Amino acid sequence: MGNKNKKTHFGYQEVNEADKSKYVGEVFTSVAKNYDIMNDAMSFGMHRLWKKILVELAAVGEKDVILDIASGTGDIAKLISKEYPNTKIFMSDINYEMLDEGRNRAIDESFNSNCSFCQLSGESLPFKDSSFDLITVGFGLRNFTDKQKGLSEMKRCLSKNARLLVLEFSKPINPMFSRFYDWYSFNILPKLGSILANDSESYKYLAESIRMHPDQESLKKMILQSGFKECKFFNILNGVVAIHIAYND
């Protein structure tokens, strides 16, 4: 039997681990065409600034080889490609429709010259040990079935003294702000999803997946348990989002 019936969460639902990736895939296939519009609506456009902060903190080297996991429509890859044209960037996503959106955008907006495109799972990376100088994950880790396994895979694929940067929704520090954030997430987000994308259920899942994601300190602990020698995090907007930076030994 093994772990065939081992349980995990899909939003607030308990599901079999073996089924989670299928459910998550259905969500992102559904939202792919409207993903940028909804990101803007969900974050009041601030997700673009958060990604710029991630790239600043990444300390990208001129000729770094970079893996961007859960690339989506390619915001992070675009920022790095435009600023550091001599880098080599692997844009990746487990979902074909999302990756296709990112690839088309890279071609349309001319940041594809140093980008390769890979459909893959962040929990089973098809790369040799020590392949990358930098790995970035923007708003993707919370959708992993086994986050610890994914972090261990990222550690394996990073070269000596390389960096991992994870940008993810997290837990607000201020209790009053946290209550407002909950109200917004569960009352407004599904309505926005319904109006802008005719898809309230997918955005209900996205809100729930944020709540089920480990808080800042818990994620830091998981990253260190994966073997990274050091990890620190920066809270943005009172901890609505956090950027974790981990350093390989």
Backbone as CSV, one residue per row, in Angstrom:
resi,resn,N_x,N_y,N_z,CA_x,CA_y,CA_z,C_x,C_y,C_z
1,MET,0.828,-1.206,0.000,0.000,0.000,0.000,0.863,1.257,0.000
2,GLY,1.933,1.273,0.813,2.828,2.432,0.880,2.071,3.658,1.344
3,ASN,2.349,4.800,0.679,1.717,6.062,1.047,0.568,6.421,0.118
4,LYS,-0.013,5.419,-0.543,-1.034,5.680,-1.557,-2.185,6.509,-0.996
5,ASN,-2.548,6.254,0.253,-3.684,6.953,0.841,-3.270,8.013,1.855
6,LYS,-2.007,8.423,1.807,-1.547,9.477,2.709,-2.257,10.782,2.368
7,LYS,-2.665,11.516,3.395,-3.487,12.705,3.198,-2.650,13.977,3.182
8,THR,-3.161,14.985,2.463,-2.595,16.329,2.478,-3.754,17.292,2.279
9,HIS,-3.453,18.599,2.196,-4.510,19.586,2.036,-4.525,20.167,0.631
10,PHE,-5.727,20.312,0.104,-5.969,21.079,-1.111,-6.874,22.227,-0.677
11,GLY,-6.256,23.390,-0.384,-6.998,24.422,0.322,-7.370,23.882,1.688
12,TYR,-8.650,23.993,2.055,-9.095,23.474,3.347,-9.560,22.020,3.263
13,GLN,-9.648,21.477,2.057,-10.071,20.084,1.892,-8.915,19.134,2.182
14,GLU,-9.234,18.002,2.790,-8.250,16.936,2.937,-8.396,15.989,1.750
15,VAL,-7.275,15.758,1.063,-7.295,14.890,-0.124,-6.131,13.911,-0.044
16,ASN,-6.179,12.873,-0.869,-5.037,11.973,-0.978,-3.858,12.706,-1.600
17,GLU,-2.656,12.484,-1.063,-1.459,13.115,-1.619,-1.347,12.873,-3.119
18,ALA,-1.687,11.656,-3.532,-1.540,11.293,-4.941,-2.437,12.130,-5.848
19,ASP,-3.501,12.724,-5.279,-4.467,13.467,-6.094,-4.224,14.973,-6.102
20,LYS,-3.406,15.485,-5.175,-3.311,16.943,-5.029,-2.810,17.620,-6.295
21,SER,-1.763,17.079,-6.912,-1.187,17.742,-8.084,-2.217,17.856,-9.214
22,LYS,-3.109,16.850,-9.310,-4.174,16.895,-10.336,-5.137,18.046,-10.053
23,TYR,-5.536,18.193,-8.782,-6.462,19.265,-8.421,-5.822,20.639,-8.627
24,VAL,-4.568,20.779,-8.195,-3.858,22.047,-8.372,-3.716,22.354,-9.864
25,GLY,-3.408,21.314,-10.641,-3.287,21.489,-12.083,-4.562,22.022,-12.701
26,GLU,-5.703,21.514,-12.246,-6.996,21.971,-12.777,-7.228,23.446,-12.458
27,VAL,-6.816,23.872,-11.248,-6.960,25.285,-10.874,-6.158,26.169,-11.824
28,PHE,-4.890,25.815,-12.044,-4.034,26.701,-12.831,-4.315,26.603,-14.332
29,THR,-4.831,25.478,-14.784,-5.322,25.408,-16.163,-6.501,26.359,-16.327
30,SER,-7.336,26.428,-15.293,-8.517,27.293,-15.330,-8.150,28.777,-15.315
31,VAL,-7.139,29.146,-14.529,-6.834,30.577,-14.352,-5.760,31.099,-15.297
32,ALA,-5.130,30.224,-16.089,-3.949,30.619,-16.864,-4.171,31.870,-17.709
33,LYS,-5.265,31.912,-18.452,-5.506,33.026,-19.381,-5.718,34.357,-18.653
34,ASN,-6.233,34.289,-17.433,-6.536,35.514,-16.676,-5.578,35.739,-15.509
35,TYR,-4.463,35.003,-15.509,-3.593,34.990,-14.329,-3.035,36.373,-14.019
36,ASP,-2.543,37.094,-15.022,-1.955,38.417,-14.781,-3.003,39.410,-14.300
37,ILE,-4.183,39.370,-14.909,-5.271,40.276,-14.495,-5.629,40.023,-13.037
38,MET,-5.735,38.748,-12.686,-6.129,38.413,-11.326,-5.032,38.717,-10.315
39,ASN,-3.779,38.504,-10.683,-2.688,38.869,-9.783,-2.737,40.349,-9.451
40,ASP,-2.992,41.159,-10.472,-3.103,42.601,-10.248,-4.273,42.920,-9.327
41,ALA,-5.399,42.256,-9.577,-6.582,42.505,-8.758,-6.381,42.042,-7.320
42,MET,-5.776,40.865,-7.156,-5.568,40.297,-5.819,-4.626,41.139,-4.970
43,SER,-3.625,41.740,-5.622,-2.575,42.430,-4.854,-2.554,43.936,-5.099
44,PHE,-3.574,44.443,-5.775,-3.601,45.860,-6.178,-2.350,46.225,-6.982
45,GLY,-1.870,45.288,-7.762,-0.691,45.524,-8.598,0.633,45.406,-7.871
46,MET,0.581,45.174,-6.557,1.821,45.191,-5.763,2.710,43.979,-6.019
47,HIS,2.154,42.886,-6.581,2.981,41.698,-6.821,4.163,42.029,-7.728
48,ARG,4.008,43.015,-8.596,5.109,43.408,-9.489,6.264,44.012,-8.696
49,LEU,5.916,44.837,-7.723,6.943,45.424,-6.855,7.619,44.351,-6.012
50,TRP,6.839,43.406,-5.489,7.398,42.338,-4.660,8.410,41.512,-5.451
51,LYS,8.109,41.264,-6.719,9.026,40.491,-7.563,10.296,41.287,-7.857
52,LYS,10.158,42.609,-8.010,11.343,43.456,-8.197,12.237,43.402,-6.955
53,ILE,11.621,43.412,-5.784,12.390,43.316,-4.532,13.125,41.983,-4.486
54,LEU,12.438,40.892,-4.865,13.085,39.577,-4.897,14.334,39.608,-5.777
55,VAL,14.224,40.184,-6.972,15.369,40.211,-7.896,16.503,41.056,-7.316
56,GLU,16.166,42.162,-6.648,17.202,42.983,-6.001,17.928,42.176,-4.917
57,LEU,17.142,41.450,-4.111,17.741,40.677,-3.013,18.532,39.471,-3.516
58,ALA,18.253,39.038,-4.746,18.883,37.819,-5.271,20.364,37.987,-5.572
59,ALA,20.820,39.230,-5.691,22.234,39.499,-6.007,22.690,38.661,-7.203
60,VAL,21.978,38.822,-8.313,22.238,38.029,-9.518,23.627,38.324,-10.067
61,GLY,24.371,37.272,-10.371,25.666,37.427,-11.019,25.495,37.556,-12.524
62,GLU,26.430,38.235,-13.180,26.299,38.542,-14.610,26.089,37.300,-15.481
63,LYS,26.706,36.184,-15.096,26.606,34.967,-15.929,26.013,33.794,-15.155
64,ASP,25.171,34.102,-14.196,24.532,33.049,-13.406,23.653,32.147,-14.279
65,VAL,23.589,30.873,-13.884,22.620,29.929,-14.448,21.488,29.820,-13.422
66,ILE,20.272,30.129,-13.862,19.162,30.351,-12.943,17.984,29.441,-13.284
67,LEU,17.381,28.874,-12.241,16.145,28.111,-12.395,15.026,28.885,-11.709
68,ASP,13.992,29.234,-12.472,12.801,29.873,-11.911,11.694,28.824,-11.884
69,ILE,11.326,28.400,-10.679,10.309,27.363,-10.500,8.936,28.016,-10.365
70,ALA,7.909,27.371,-10.933,6.548,27.930,-10.939,6.555,29.306,-11.604
71,SER,7.166,29.375,-12.782,7.362,30.656,-13.473,6.059,31.349,-13.833
72,GLY,4.991,30.575,-14.062,3.743,31.204,-14.471,3.937,31.970,-15.764
73,THR,3.528,33.231,-15.762,3.641,34.050,-16.969,4.994,34.741,-17.095
74,GLY,5.917,34.453,-16.175,7.312,34.828,-16.392,7.764,36.161,-15.841
75,ASP,7.065,36.710,-14.841,7.454,38.025,-14.307,8.891,38.058,-13.805
76,ILE,9.275,37.056,-13.020,10.616,37.070,-12.417,11.675,36.868,-13.496
77,ALA,11.432,35.920,-14.394,12.380,35.677,-15.487,12.555,36.922,-16.346
78,LYS,11.474,37.633,-16.598,11.549,38.853,-17.411,12.433,39.901,-16.744
79,LEU,12.236,40.109,-15.458,13.040,41.101,-14.734,14.529,40.758,-14.799
80,ILE,14.849,39.477,-14.575,16.257,39.062,-14.580,16.821,39.150,-16.001
81,SER,16.050,38.687,-16.976,16.521,38.669,-18.358,16.840,40.060,-18.871
82,LYS,15.981,41.023,-18.561,16.175,42.395,-19.041,17.385,43.050,-18.380
83,GLU,17.560,42.781,-17.073,18.651,43.432,-16.333,19.978,42.697,-16.478
84,TYR,19.905,41.379,-16.657,21.124,40.559,-16.735,21.051,39.673,-17.985
85,PRO,21.266,40.261,-19.174,21.067,39.523,-20.428,22.053,38.382,-20.663
86,ASN,23.142,38.328,-19.892,24.129,37.251,-20.074,23.885,36.055,-19.166
87,THR,22.832,36.124,-18.362,22.459,34.966,-17.547,21.764,33.938,-18.437
88,LYS,21.664,32.710,-17.923,20.899,31.653,-18.599,19.773,31.262,-17.655
89,ILE,18.537,31.417,-18.108,17.378,31.229,-17.238,16.530,30.060,-17.733
90,PHE,16.227,29.145,-16.819,15.299,28.055,-17.109,13.957,28.411,-16.480
91,MET,12.999,28.783,-17.327,11.639,29.039,-16.848,10.904,27.707,-16.776
92,SER,10.307,27.414,-15.634,9.677,26.102,-15.470,8.327,26.228,-14.778
93,ASP,7.448,25.298,-15.106,6.158,25.212,-14.431,5.645,23.787,-14.609
94,ILE,4.924,23.291,-13.612,4.362,21.947,-13.711,3.151,21.932,-14.637
95,ASN,2.541,23.108,-14.837,1.301,23.215,-15.592,1.588,23.708,-17.012
96,TYR,1.177,22.916,-18.004,1.496,23.257,-19.390,0.876,24.592,-19.812
97,GLU,-0.393,24.814,-19.446,-1.064,26.047,-19.862,-0.368,27.285,-19.306
98,MET,0.078,27.220,-18.045,0.803,28.346,-17.451,2.140,28.550,-18.150
99,LEU,2.855,27.457,-18.394,4.157,27.549,-19.052,4.005,28.109,-20.472
100,ASP,2.939,27.693,-21.151,2.683,28.180,-22.510,2.418,29.684,-22.504
101,GLU,1.666,30.155,-21.499,1.440,31.593,-21.356,2.771,32.325,-21.159
102,GLY,3.633,31.770,-20.297,4.941,32.376,-20.045,5.829,32.387,-21.277
103,ARG,5.814,31.282,-22.012,6.643,31.196,-23.225,6.166,32.198,-24.280
104,ASN,4.853,32.277,-24.486,4.316,33.225,-25.456,4.637,34.664,-25.077
105,ARG,4.531,34.938,-23.793,4.834,36.295,-23.333,6.315,36.607,-23.526
106,ALA,7.187,35.634,-23.233,8.633,35.839,-23.405,8.970,36.169,-24.853
107,ILE,8.292,35.491,-25.778,8.512,35.767,-27.207,7.932,37.133,-27.573
108,ASP,6.705,37.417,-27.143,6.037,38.681,-27.486,6.776,39.894,-26.922
109,GLU,7.336,39.739,-25.700,7.981,40.870,-25.038,9.508,40.794,-25.113
110,SER,10.008,39.891,-25.964,11.441,39.805,-26.303,12.358,39.619,-25.095
111,PHE,11.991,38.694,-24.216,12.953,38.315,-23.171,13.228,36.816,-23.222
112,ASN,13.081,36.248,-24.428,13.266,34.806,-24.587,14.670,34.424,-25.032
113,SER,15.528,35.405,-25.331,16.834,35.079,-25.925,17.719,34.269,-24.977
114,ASN,17.599,34.496,-23.670,18.408,33.736,-22.710,17.550,32.821,-21.832
115,CYS,16.339,32.506,-22.309,15.417,31.666,-21.536,15.174,30.320,-22.226
116,SER,15.124,29.271,-21.431,14.665,27.956,-21.876,13.392,27.651,-21.098
117,PHE,12.560,26.754,-21.641,11.253,26.497,-21.050,11.098,25.015,-20.750
118,CYS,10.748,24.695,-19.491,10.713,23.303,-19.043,9.420,23.051,-18.271
119,GLN,8.666,22.051,-18.690,7.535,21.609,-17.886,8.041,20.552,-16.920
120,LEU,7.969,20.862,-15.630,8.531,19.949,-14.633,7.882,20.160,-13.276
121,SER,8.070,19.179,-12.413,7.638,19.279,-11.017,8.804,19.755,-10.167
122,GLY,8.555,20.759,-9.346,9.580,21.250,-8.432,9.967,20.236,-7.373
123,GLU,9.199,19.145,-7.261,9.497,18.111,-6.277,10.379,17.003,-6.851
124,SER,10.634,17.047,-8.158,11.473,16.036,-8.800,12.194,16.686,-9.979
125,LEU,13.232,17.441,-9.676,13.901,18.253,-10.695,14.805,17.384,-11.578
126,PRO,14.676,17.501,-12.899,15.439,16.639,-13.818,16.817,17.216,-14.155
127,PHE,17.517,17.695,-13.139,18.824,18.307,-13.352,19.873,17.623,-12.481
128,LYS,21.112,17.697,-12.911,22.220,17.152,-12.130,22.444,17.988,-10.868
129,ASP,23.133,17.387,-9.901,23.527,18.122,-8.695,24.318,19.370,-9.085
130,SER,24.161,20.424,-8.304,24.969,21.647,-8.438,24.851,22.299,-9.817
131,SER,23.660,22.275,-10.405,23.462,22.808,-11.759,23.259,24.330,-11.791
132,PHE,22.826,24.935,-10.673,22.384,26.330,-10.720,23.086,27.206,-9.674
133,ASP,23.221,28.481,-10.052,23.766,29.492,-9.134,22.661,30.160,-8.329
134,LEU,21.435,30.071,-8.831,20.302,30.744,-8.189,19.019,30.010,-8.567
135,ILE,18.164,29.785,-7.570,16.821,29.259,-7.821,15.821,30.232,-7.208
136,THR,14.801,30.592,-7.985,13.744,31.475,-7.489,12.403,30.753,-7.576
137,VAL,11.539,31.011,-6.599,10.175,30.471,-6.594,9.244,31.598,-6.184
138,GLY,8.425,32.066,-7.110,7.501,33.151,-6.807,6.062,32.672,-6.747
139,PHE,5.485,32.645,-5.558,4.085,32.261,-5.341,3.778,30.872,-5.892
140,GLY,4.693,29.930,-5.673,4.486,28.575,-6.161,4.642,27.511,-5.105
141,LEU,5.447,27.775,-4.088,5.776,26.724,-3.116,4.535,26.227,-2.378
142,ARG,3.591,27.105,-2.127,2.415,26.669,-1.342,1.573,25.630,-2.076
143,ASN,1.766,25.512,-3.394,0.985,24.535,-4.162,1.663,23.170,-4.258
144,PHE,2.886,23.048,-3.701,3.575,21.759,-3.715,2.816,20.761,-2.848
145,THR,2.812,19.509,-3.264,2.255,18.445,-2.426,3.180,18.172,-1.247
146,ASP,4.479,18.081,-1.501,5.480,17.803,-0.471,6.538,18.905,-0.516
147,LYS,6.311,19.950,0.267,7.210,21.113,0.247,8.625,20.737,0.670
148,GLN,8.736,19.861,1.676,10.058,19.465,2.166,10.854,18.763,1.073
149,LYS,10.200,17.906,0.334,10.861,17.213,-0.771,11.306,18.214,-1.838
150,GLY,10.440,19.168,-2.146,10.788,20.185,-3.132,11.987,21.013,-2.700
151,LEU,12.013,21.421,-1.445,13.139,22.220,-0.934,14.434,21.413,-0.976
152,SER,14.343,20.128,-0.664,15.536,19.268,-0.727,16.052,19.141,-2.159
153,GLU,15.147,19.052,-3.118,15.524,18.991,-4.521,16.208,20.297,-4.959
154,MET,15.680,21.419,-4.492,16.298,22.711,-4.820,17.705,22.791,-4.242
155,LYS,17.847,22.333,-3.014,19.172,22.315,-2.373,20.149,21.468,-3.195
156,ARG,19.693,20.309,-3.633,20.548,19.403,-4.415,21.030,20.055,-5.710
157,CYS,20.164,20.821,-6.326,20.478,21.378,-7.644,21.258,22.694,-7.592
158,LEU,21.500,23.195,-6.391,22.261,24.441,-6.261,23.750,24.161,-6.073
159,SER,24.566,24.976,-6.699,26.018,24.840,-6.548,26.460,25.422,-5.211
160,LYS,27.718,25.284,-4.911,28.281,25.772,-3.634,28.100,27.286,-3.535
161,ASN,27.638,27.736,-2.386,27.410,29.159,-2.098,26.316,29.788,-2.962
162,ALA,25.487,28.961,-3.592,24.379,29.475,-4.399,23.203,29.850,-3.491
163,ARG,22.184,30.516,-4.087,21.072,31.032,-3.301,19.724,30.496,-3.782
164,LEU,18.845,30.346,-2.808,17.430,30.065,-3.078,16.622,31.247,-2.555
165,LEU,15.717,31.771,-3.391,14.806,32.830,-2.947,13.371,32.387,-3.146
166,VAL,12.590,32.443,-2.078,11.184,32.045,-2.116,10.330,33.262,-1.760
167,LEU,9.512,33.695,-2.704,8.537,34.763,-2.470,7.181,34.098,-2.341
168,GLU,6.532,34.317,-1.190,5.264,33.612,-0.979,4.371,34.410,-0.040
169,PHE,3.066,34.266,-0.207,2.142,34.820,0.775,2.434,34.191,2.127
170,SER,2.299,34.998,3.190,2.656,34.495,4.513,1.626,34.943,5.539
171,LYS,2.054,35.163,6.770,1.117,35.470,7.847,1.319,36.917,8.340
172,PRO,0.283,37.770,8.236,0.407,39.141,8.753,0.743,39.156,10.242
173,ILE,1.536,40.136,10.643,2.006,40.225,12.027,0.952,40.865,12.921
174,ASN,0.293,41.912,12.416,-0.667,42.668,13.204,-2.026,41.957,13.214
175,PRO,-2.588,41.642,14.402,-3.839,40.871,14.468,-5.018,41.569,13.785
176,MET,-5.126,42.895,13.935,-6.232,43.624,13.320,-6.116,43.577,11.788
177,PHE,-4.902,43.784,11.315,-4.668,43.714,9.871,-4.952,42.295,9.371
178,SER,-4.589,41.307,10.166,-4.807,39.912,9.807,-6.294,39.624,9.632
179,ARG,-7.141,40.187,10.500,-8.595,39.977,10.389,-9.142,40.603,9.107
180,PHE,-8.651,41.828,8.800,-9.074,42.480,7.562,-8.646,41.658,6.343
181,TYR,-7.435,41.151,6.402,-6.877,40.357,5.305,-7.705,39.089,5.087
182,ASP,-8.116,38.429,6.180,-8.981,37.246,6.076,-10.313,37.600,5.422
183,TRP,-10.901,38.716,5.884,-12.181,39.144,5.316,-12.035,39.394,3.820
184,TYR,-11.003,40.099,3.431,-10.763,40.403,2.019,-10.578,39.110,1.209
185,SER,-9.768,38.203,1.746,-9.434,36.975,1.023,-10.655,36.100,0.758
186,PHE,-11.538,36.002,1.747,-12.637,35.043,1.634,-13.952,35.659,1.164
187,ASN,-14.031,36.986,1.177,-15.245,37.646,0.697,-15.045,38.347,-0.646
188,ILE,-13.918,38.989,-0.808,-13.683,39.785,-2.014,-13.020,38.965,-3.118
189,LEU,-11.992,38.172,-2.780,-11.254,37.437,-3.816,-12.146,36.529,-4.670
190,PRO,-12.991,35.689,-4.064,-13.848,34.851,-4.917,-14.770,35.674,-5.816
191,LYS,-15.255,36.841,-5.300,-16.098,37.714,-6.126,-15.296,38.273,-7.299
192,LEU,-14.061,38.701,-7.029,-13.197,39.173,-8.119,-12.980,38.061,-9.147
193,GLY,-12.740,36.848,-8.647,-12.560,35.713,-9.537,-13.776,35.483,-10.407
194,SER,-14.956,35.666,-9.820,-16.197,35.472,-10.555,-16.379,36.554,-11.618
195,ILE,-16.075,37.806,-11.249,-16.278,38.939,-12.169,-15.235,38.934,-13.287
196,LEU,-13.964,38.782,-12.921,-12.880,38.953,-13.895,-12.566,37.684,-14.673
197,ALA,-12.802,36.534,-14.065,-12.399,35.279,-14.725,-13.513,34.240,-14.776
198,ASN,-14.706,34.624,-14.312,-15.834,33.679,-14.261,-15.437,32.391,-13.539
199,ASP,-14.696,32.543,-12.437,-14.109,31.372,-11.778,-13.891,31.670,-10.298
200,SER,-14.964,31.638,-9.517,-14.822,31.949,-8.088,-14.163,30.805,-7.321
201,GLU,-14.403,29.551,-7.748,-13.893,28.399,-6.996,-12.364,28.359,-6.979
202,SER,-11.730,28.658,-8.118,-10.264,28.632,-8.179,-9.670,29.652,-7.228
203,TYR,-10.304,30.826,-7.130,-9.754,31.872,-6.279,-10.079,31.626,-4.815
204,LYS,-11.149,30.891,-4.560,-11.404,30.421,-3.189,-10.273,29.477,-2.779
205,TYR,-9.874,28.553,-3.688,-8.741,27.664,-3.396,-7.469,28.461,-3.139
206,LEU,-7.197,29.466,-3.977,-5.960,30.249,-3.807,-5.928,30.907,-2.430
207,ALA,-7.062,31.458,-1.987,-7.126,32.066,-0.654,-6.896,31.020,0.437
208,GLU,-7.514,29.852,0.290,-7.341,28.791,1.293,-5.908,28.277,1.310
209,SER,-5.299,28.160,0.137,-3.926,27.640,0.074,-2.947,28.568,0.770
210,ILE,-3.244,29.870,0.733,-2.400,30.846,1.442,-2.476,30.596,2.950
211,ARG,-3.697,30.330,3.450,-3.860,30.115,4.897,-3.198,28.817,5.359
212,MET,-3.134,27.832,4.481,-2.565,26.541,4.867,-1.049,26.512,4.745
213,HIS,-0.463,27.549,4.151,0.992,27.593,3.952,1.687,27.886,5.281
214,PRO,2.869,27.302,5.524,3.585,27.566,6.782,3.883,29.055,6.973
215,ASP,3.852,29.491,8.226,4.208,30.897,8.495,5.715,31.097,8.307
216,GLN,6.158,32.337,8.513,7.538,32.714,8.197,8.565,31.841,8.920
217,GLU,8.400,31.687,10.218,9.381,30.925,11.001,9.327,29.438,10.663
218,SER,8.112,28.929,10.426,7.973,27.504,10.088,8.640,27.195,8.753
219,LEU,8.470,28.100,7.779,9.097,27.878,6.476,10.613,27.987,6.584
220,LYS,11.081,28.908,7.380,12.531,29.031,7.613,13.089,27.723,8.188
221,LYS,12.369,27.146,9.141,12.802,25.887,9.748,12.841,24.766,8.711
222,MET,11.829,24.712,7.836,11.785,23.687,6.800,12.965,23.828,5.834
223,ILE,13.287,25.068,5.494,14.400,25.319,4.580,15.715,24.857,5.209
224,LEU,15.904,25.161,6.465,17.133,24.737,7.158,17.180,23.210,7.295
225,GLN,16.020,22.590,7.520,15.969,21.130,7.613,16.320,20.463,6.282
226,SER,16.187,21.217,5.190,16.542,20.682,3.867,18.049,20.714,3.622
227,GLY,18.788,21.307,4.560,20.239,21.274,4.457,20.911,22.587,4.118
228,PHE,20.130,23.650,3.941,20.741,24.951,3.687,21.478,25.425,4.934
229,LYS,22.595,26.123,4.727,23.417,26.503,5.884,22.876,27.742,6.599
230,GLU,22.098,28.554,5.882,21.602,29.803,6.463,20.317,30.186,5.768
231,CYS,19.383,30.794,6.516,18.145,31.281,5.924,17.671,32.500,6.710
232,LYS,17.266,33.516,5.990,16.650,34.684,6.627,15.441,35.083,5.798
233,PHE,14.539,35.853,6.402,13.367,36.268,5.637,13.069,37.742,5.880
234,PHE,12.402,38.332,4.904,11.994,39.732,4.965,10.482,39.789,4.808
235,ASN,9.806,40.435,5.766,8.362,40.625,5.664,8.061,41.870,4.831
236,ILE,7.037,41.758,3.992,6.568,42.888,3.203,5.085,43.058,3.479
237,LEU,4.633,44.303,3.573,3.227,44.620,3.839,2.735,43.892,5.089
238,ASN,3.468,44.090,6.188,3.097,43.517,7.486,3.112,41.995,7.497
239,GLY,3.829,41.384,6.551,3.897,39.924,6.524,2.858,39.265,5.634
240,VAL,2.083,40.064,4.892,1.181,39.472,3.895,1.993,38.610,2.942
241,VAL,3.178,39.094,2.571,4.127,38.282,1.816,5.473,38.319,2.535
242,ALA,6.266,37.301,2.275,7.626,37.235,2.826,8.558,36.700,1.757
243,ILE,9.801,37.160,1.798,10.844,36.627,0.924,11.852,35.923,1.814
244,HIS,12.013,34.628,1.598,13.039,33.843,2.301,14.255,33.705,1.400
245,ILE,15.409,33.960,1.949,16.678,33.777,1.225,17.485,32.717,1.955
246,ALA,17.855,31.674,1.227,18.642,30.581,1.808,19.946,30.444,1.040
247,TYR,20.988,30.077,1.760,22.317,29.960,1.170,22.794,28.514,1.265
248,ASN,23.274,28.004,0.152,23.798,26.656,0.110,25.203,26.634,0.724
249,ASP,25.613,25.469,1.260,26.945,25.391,1.865,27.971,25.055,0.818
